[in-house]
Amino acid sequence: MNIRQNAGASVVPFPVPLKEISKNRIFLSAPHMTGNEQTYIREAFESNWIAPMGENVNQFELEMAAYATTQAAAALSSGTAAIHLALQLLGVGKGDRVFCSSLTFVASANPILYAGAEPVFIDSEEETWNMSPWALQKAFAAAEQEGKLPKAVVIVHIYGQSARMDELLALCNHYGVPVVEDAAESLGSTYKGKKTGSLGAYGIYSFNGNKIITTSGGGMLVSNDRKGVAQARFLASQAKDDAAFYEHSRVGYNYRMSNVLAGIGRAQLEAIELRVSARRAVFGRYSAVLSKHEAVKFQPELEGTRSNRWLTVMLLDPAKTDRSPDDIRESLETENIESRRVWKPLHLQPLFAGCKFYSHNPHGKTAVSEKLFAEGLCLPSGSDLQPEQQQRIIKLLEEILD
Ligand SMILES: *Cc1c(COP(=O)(O)O)cnc(C)c1O
């Protein structure tokens, strides 16, 4: 094997200077700072608390728990880490089964593989694009027959829209299976007045750079189970036992959020409601103009729910236009505007080849998640998107579609 160490290896320059790419580029979802981040970061620097743990971490956890209306929260290095710990806390291990939404980012399901467990994917339904209670029922019935119920169900609130939680929770409760809510994209969204992320056994949020608020990278685990959250903090700091020396009885992780980044999160959280209304306004402007086009539809908002509209997603009916999502994405790209296809369903990913999948639709009819993948396009949706930038995008889209 030819092993090349870093020393001596030639450095390949990034092909295009980053400055040139970002100049005038309209991003899908750019970070939006409040200005107050520096205050909290300065506090961390002034106290020389440049470590995981510290006052910003403690306060950010309390503030997030209060915002999510849960008893406790643990600040972590990523949303993925939060899902991984949630599965650990629920005892998911080798050979176990975990149900998961199929229409999502791979980070929802990677932790199932970290645990050595088997993911089973559940289709979407049309009204929320999230986990279909009908498909979930089919999956539970089949699993019960096999005598192998899942250890957990990961329910995603995609693009900020809440799933049908009453129906989904009723099924999970019936089978006695705990729920992990992947609310990475839905911070600030509600289901019947309750915050998404607060409804399952555990909820997770992400503060990745493209999310509605960011710490540049980070995540949060929330729950009403204070002991569980305390255990998550323990596992996230290398599972160091309570001893005068370094003693370890089980596998741990280095998953804590740094005190510097938690400072960014505190300032960002202060602005969450402004960010939600800004993203909702972005959605409103797109849909007001483009809904008039007969080929265009947008992600619905289920009655009784309020979406943070993290991303505005447009669907193109192939029976009514010959423009595909990729055509539009490429046209926008030539104008230095970023847009993205809808998540490719996980049951179609090579990584998960051979995993079980339960469709919302009867056999022979295209699954809902597959249709959404084929027809959907995510439009620039940042809370800092300027109205004149959006006017330009809308005008371009109208030209492309007409
Ligand atoms: C972003 C995201 C995650 C992962 O969050 P990270 O903080 O990037 O690890 C998980 N699930 C969904 C649906 C996401 O969009």
PDBQT file of the ligand as one rigid body, heavy atoms in Angstrom, charges set to zero:
ROOT
HETATM    1  C1  LIG A 501     -28.118  19.515   9.395  1.00  0.00    +0.000 C 
HETATM    2  C2  LIG A 501     -28.873  18.305   9.690  1.00  0.00    +0.000 A 
HETATM    3  C3  LIG A 501     -28.410  17.339  10.593  1.00  0.00    +0.000 A 
HETATM    4  C4  LIG A 501     -27.035  17.308  11.160  1.00  0.00    +0.000 C 
HETATM    5  O1  LIG A 501     -26.595  18.376  11.834  1.00  0.00    +0.000 OA
HETATM    6  P1  LIG A 501     -25.027  18.677  11.970  1.00  0.00    +0.000 P 
HETATM    7  O2  LIG A 501     -25.004  19.714  13.035  1.00  0.00    +0.000 OA
HETATM    8  O3  LIG A 501     -24.585  19.182  10.638  1.00  0.00    +0.000 OA
HETATM    9  O4  LIG A 501     -24.343  17.425  12.360  1.00  0.00    +0.000 OA
HETATM   10  C5  LIG A 501     -29.236  16.276  10.918  1.00  0.00    +0.000 A 
HETATM   11  N1  LIG A 501     -30.430  16.136  10.348  1.00  0.00    +0.000 NA
HETATM   12  C6  LIG A 501     -30.899  17.014   9.446  1.00  0.00    +0.000 A 
HETATM   13  C7  LIG A 501     -32.251  16.789   8.886  1.00  0.00    +0.000 C 
HETATM   14  C8  LIG A 501     -30.132  18.109   9.066  1.00  0.00    +0.000 A 
HETATM   15  O5  LIG A 501     -30.597  18.956   8.137  1.00  0.00    +0.000 OA
ENDROOT
TORSDOF 0
